[in-house]
């Protein structure tokens, strides 16, 4: 294209020169010399003007060539940009189609979910109420467990603690006293039985002795001696029984003397436990602190 333009410009310049020189081939009319000089000068000026116009045309041609090249580059860039935009538009169209498909699926899922919720609305509300109640109960239970140490350290009733400690402190002394009472009663029963046996043996010995004396007076010496031996053995047995009764009586009396000691020790243990549980002798609480702040029932 550049060569064609140069050829055209050269041809235009040659044609201008030819036109200027071709005027000499014609038969020149007879003119005044002065007029001829003016005309000759005018032709030179025309030739110079044509030359300038030719160069100006060449310059415009070069400028047009540059503009055409720039336009061609712009066209190529525009084509490339158009291809890029077309690719981007295709990608955006594909993405839009995919998003539309996803939106359609999501819409169907939403419609199905709404239908499911509508069909199970009452059951869902009931389950929600039950879950809310269970959650509140779990929350209250966890808070109650968290406050367990605080309740044990702060919400303590010294009077109640002392009331609980006193029976535990008094229990061993009560057991000892009960054991003493049981043994004393058992000893007393045995003493009474032994004393009755001793009395009975003594009375029987007296009866046998009276019989021996009667036999002696009747002349039955052998029978009298046998009865006397029997009476002596019966008196001996009566004495042993009486001695056992006295021993049991002494033991019972000793245990009976221990009763006040155990009783006093039990009172001392009770006083000590009461003082340890309630050292300041605080009165009992007017209300249970564990439920004092519970709101009244509706």
Buried (B, 14 or more C-beta within 10 A) or exposed (E): EEEEBBEEBEEBBEEBEEEBEEEEEEEEEEEEEEEEEEBEEEBEEBBEEBBEEBEEBBEEBBEEBEEEEEEEEEEEEEEEEEEEEEEEEEEEEEEEEEEEEEEEEEEEEEEEEEEEEEEEEEEEEEEEEEEEEEEEEEEEEEEEEEEEEEEEEEEEBBBBBBBEBBEEBBEEBEEBBEEBEEEBEEBBEBBEEBBEBBBEBBEBBBEBBEBBBEBBEEEBEEBBEBBBEBBBEBBEBBBBBBEBBBEBBEBBEEBBEEBEEBBEBBEEBBEEBBEEBBEEEEEEBEEEEEEEEEEEEE
